[in-house]
C-alpha cells in the first residue's frame, strides 16, 4: 500500500477525575469485570489526580517521532488516536479523511502479539471507519508487533545494567520481567493458528525472547553470571473464576524474599511508557510488598522517548513506505491471528 499518512494508535486514558469511570467502563465493556474491581482501579487513578500519564506521554512521543521523521526526510503527516479516550479513533479518522489522506499506516503503542495488544486495534479501527462512514473511503494497515526490534530491547538492557551497578553477588538478586497478565485462553490463541503447533501462545514466547535477549546482553556487559530471572505478570482485571497468566508480580516479590534474595530488579518489558499500570502497580503496590518483606526494590524505566525506541518506530514507518513488511515474522497479521473468543469481527489489514 502506498501510505499517505501515519496514525499512532494508543490505548488512551482519563485526563480528569470525571473521565475515570467512563474510561474504565469503555475498557472493560462486555468482559464481565466486577463493578468492585472497576471501583478499586478508579482509586488508583484518583490517587494520581484522576489523570493517566499516557496521553501526555503520547504527545511527547509524537513530538519525538515527528522530529526524527523530519531528520530522515519522511514527509508524511503523523496523527494520533485512542481506542478508549479522546482523541478517539473515529474523530481522528474523520480528521485524516478531511485532510485528504486515504491510505494509513497505524502503529500501536503495544509491542506484542495478543488479542488485546494487536487484533483488537485492528477491530477498533474497522469499527471506527464504519462509525465515521469511511468504510471503502480509506484504507488502514496496522504495523505488526515490534518486540524484537533492538530499539525496543536495548533501553531495557541499559536499565538492568544500571540497576545491577555495585552488585558483587549475582545470587542475591533476582530480575523480574513483568508484563500485563491476560486470560489464559487469550494467551493460548496469541498469534496465527499455523504458527502455534501446540506450543504456548506467542504472547509468552515473545516476552521470553525479549527477557532472554536482555539477560544475555546484561551478563556480557556486567560479567555477572548467572543471574536468576523470571517472567511474571501484573494488572489482572478479570473475574476471579477466569484463569489469567501467573505468577503475579506481588507473589513473585514475596517468593524472591522467601528464596533468600536480598533484591529484585523489576523490568516492565510489557510496556512502552510509564503509564498508570507501571506507576501504580509497580512503583506503589509491588514496591510496598518489597518493603513489607524486607527486600530491595529497583524498577527499570520503559523505553518512553529513548531515541533508539523512537528510531525503531520510524524504521517501521520507513519499511512500510518502502513496501517492506513491518516485522520479519511472516503471517503475524493473518485473519487467524489472535482470534477474538467472543465474536468474529471485521478487522483492518496487517502489514
N, C-alpha and C positions, 0 to 999 in steps of 0.2 A: 504494500500500500504506500502511496506517495503522500506522506503525512504533511499537513499544513498547520498543525497546532499540537501542543503537548499539554496534557492535563495531569497535574499532581493530584492523585486521588487518595484521600485520607479518611480516617475514622470519624474525626470530629470530637467535640467536647463542649460542655457548657461554658459560657463566659459571664455568668452571673447566677446568683442563688435561685432566681425564678426559673432558670433553664434546667436545673439539675434533674428534677424528677421527670419532666417531659423527655429529656435526653435519655435517661435510663430506661424509660418505658419504650422509646423507639428502639433502643439497642436490643432489648430482650423481648420484643413483641413476638408472641406465638411460641415462646420457648419454655413456658411453664416455670419461670423463675418465681419463687415465692415472693410475695409483697414485702415480707420482713427482710429478705435479702436485699431488695432494692433500697429499702429504708436504711439498712446498715451501710450500704455503699454510698448512699447520698450523704451520710455523715462524713465520709472521707473527703468528699468534695467540699462540704461546708467548712471543714477544718482548714481548707486551703482557700477560704473566702468565696466558695461557690464557683470557682474558676478552674478549669483544667488548663494546664500549661500547653496542651498540644496545639491549639490554634496559633498561639504566639510562636511556637517552635516551627510550625509550618510556614508562617510568614517569614521567619528568619531563613528557613531553608530555601524558600522561593527566591529570596534576595541573593543568596549564595549561588543557587543554580543559574539564575539569570546572568550574574556576573561572570561565571565560568563559561556559560554558553557564549556570551559576547566575546570573551577572550579567545574562544576556539572557533569563532566565526559561524556559530549555529544561529542563523537568523530566522527563528521560528517562534511565534508567540507562545507564551507559557501561562497557563491558567491553573486555578486551584478549586477543587470541590470536595465536599464531605458527604458521607452517606448518612450521618446521624445528627448533624448540626449545620447551621449556616457557615459558609455558603454551601447550600445543598446542591447535589449533582444536577437536579432538574433546572435550577436557576443558572448554574454555570454553563450548562449545555445551551440554554437559550441565549446567553451572552455570547458564547462561542459562535453559534449559528448566525446571530445578528451581525457579528463582525465579519461574516463571510467565509468562515472556515468550515470545512466539510469532512476532513479525514484526520481523526485524532489518535494520537498515541497516549494511552493512560499508563502512568507509573504509580503504583500504590506504595504507601509507606508501610509495607509489610513484606518481609524478605523471604517467607517460606511458603511451602505448599500445604494448604488445608482448605476446607470449605470456607471457613470464616476469613481466612487470610488471603484467599485468592479467588475462588469461584464466586463467592458472594459479591465481590466487587464487580465481577462480570454480570451477575444477575442485576445488581442495583443499577448499573449503568444502562442495561437494557430497559429496566422499568422506567428510569428517568427519561430515556429517549421517548418512550411511549407516552409518559405523562406530559412531556413538553410538545408532543405532536411532531416529533422529529424522526420517527422511525422511517427509514428509507431516504431521509434527507441528509443525514450524516452517517459516517462510519466510524466505529471505535474499535481499536485493538488494544488489549491490555498487555503490557510487558510481563514476561514471566518472572518467577521468583529469582531473586538475585543474591541469595545467601552465600553463594560460592565465590562471589567477586572479592578480590583481595581488598578493595577499598572498604568493604563492609567488615571483613575479618581483622584486618591489621590494627585498627584502633583498639579492639579488644585485647590484642596481643600486648600492645603498649601499656594498657591499663593493668593487666595482670602482672607484667614485669615490674611496673612501678609499685604495685601492691605488695610484691614479694621482696622489695628492696630491704636489705638488712636481715632477711631470713637466712639462718645458717643450718637449720634442721628442717628439711622438707617434710619429714614425717610428722611434724607438729601442725601442719597447715593442710586444710582441705579446700579445694576450689569447687564451688558450686555454680555450675552453669544453669541459669534459670530462664524459663520461657513460660508463656501463658498456657495453663492447662486447658485442654479441650476434652469433650466427651470421648470415651474410648472408641465408640462407633465412628466418630468423625476422624479420629486418628487412623483407624483401620482403613478408611476409604481415601485417605490423602494420596494424591497422585492418580494417574490414569490406571485403569484396571490392568492393562497389559504389562505394566512395569512392576507390579507388586509381587506376583508369583508366590503368594502365601507368606511373604515377609511382612514385618510391621510397616505401617504406612510411611510415606516419605517424610511426613512431618517430624517424626522422631529421628529417622535416619539422617535427615538434613541437619538437624541440630547436633546430632552426634558427630557428624562430619565437621561442622564448624568447631565444636569443642576439641576434637582431636587435632585439627589444624592449629588452633590456638595453643594447645598444650605442647605440641611438637616444637613450635616456634619459641615458646616461653622456655622450655627446657634447654633448647640450643643456646638461647641468649643468656640464661642465668646460670647454667651448669648445675641447676638443682634437679636431681633425678633419682628416683621417680617422685612425682608429686601426685598425691591422691586427688582424683576429681570425680564428680558425679554430675549427671543431668537431672535436674529437679524441676518442679512445676509450681506455678503460683496463680493467684487471682481466679480460682474456681468460682463460678457463679450459678451453676445449675442446681436443680432439685437434688436433695441428698440421696435419693434412691437410684440416681443415674450414675454409673461409673465414669469417672474422669481420670485423666492421666495423673499418676503419682510417682514418687513421693512429693508431698508438699514442701515448700521451702522451709516453713517453720519446723516441720518434723525433721527435715534434713539438718537444720542447725542444731536441734536438740540431740540428734543422733551423733553428730560430729563431736559434741562435748562428751557424750557418753562413751565414745570411742577413744577418748584421750586427746583429741585435738585441742590446741590452745587458740587457734584462729581459723576463721573461714574467710575466704575471698569470694564474694558473690559477683557473678558476671552475667548481666541481663542480655544474653545473646538473642533473646526472642524479640527485642525491641530496638527501634532505630532512634528513639529520643527519650528523654527523661520525663515522660508524662505521668499521670496520676498513678497508674499501676506500678510504676517504678518508684516514684517518690513515696507513695503511701505504703504499698505492700512490702517494699524492701526497706526503705530508709526509716520507716516508722515501725511497722509490725515485726518484720524479721530482725531488725536491729534490737528491738525491745526484748525479743526472745533470747538473742545472743547475750544481752546484758543480764537477763534473768538466770541463764545457765553458766555465766562467767566465762564467756569465750569472746575473743576479739573479733570484731566485725568490720570488714572493709568492702565497700561496694564500688565496682568499676563503672565508669561512665559509659553511656551508649554512644554510638558514632555521632549523632547530632548533626553538626555542620562541619565536622572534620573534613578538610579539603580532600582527603582520599575517598571518603564516602560520597561527598558531593561529586567528585570526579567519576566514581563508579556509576552514578545515576546519569551523568552526562554521557558517559561511554554507552550506556543503554540507548539513550536517545540517538547518538551518532550511529550505532549499529543499525537501529531501526530505520533511520533516514537513509542509510546506505543499502537497505534491503536485506540486512543480515538478521537472523533471529536474535532476540534479546537475551537468550540464555543458551549455553551449549547443550542443555538437557532437552533432547528432542521429545516432542509429544506431550510436554507437561501441560499444555493448554488444550488438549483434545476434549471432545464432548464427554468422554468418560472420566475426565479428571475431577477429583474431589467432589464426588456426587453429593447433591442435596438429598438428605434422607427423608425430608418432609414432602418435597414436591419437585417435579422436573420442570424447572422454569427456563425461559429463554435467557441466553447469555450473549454478550458481545464476544468477538473473536479474541484469541490469544496469539501473540506473535513471538 
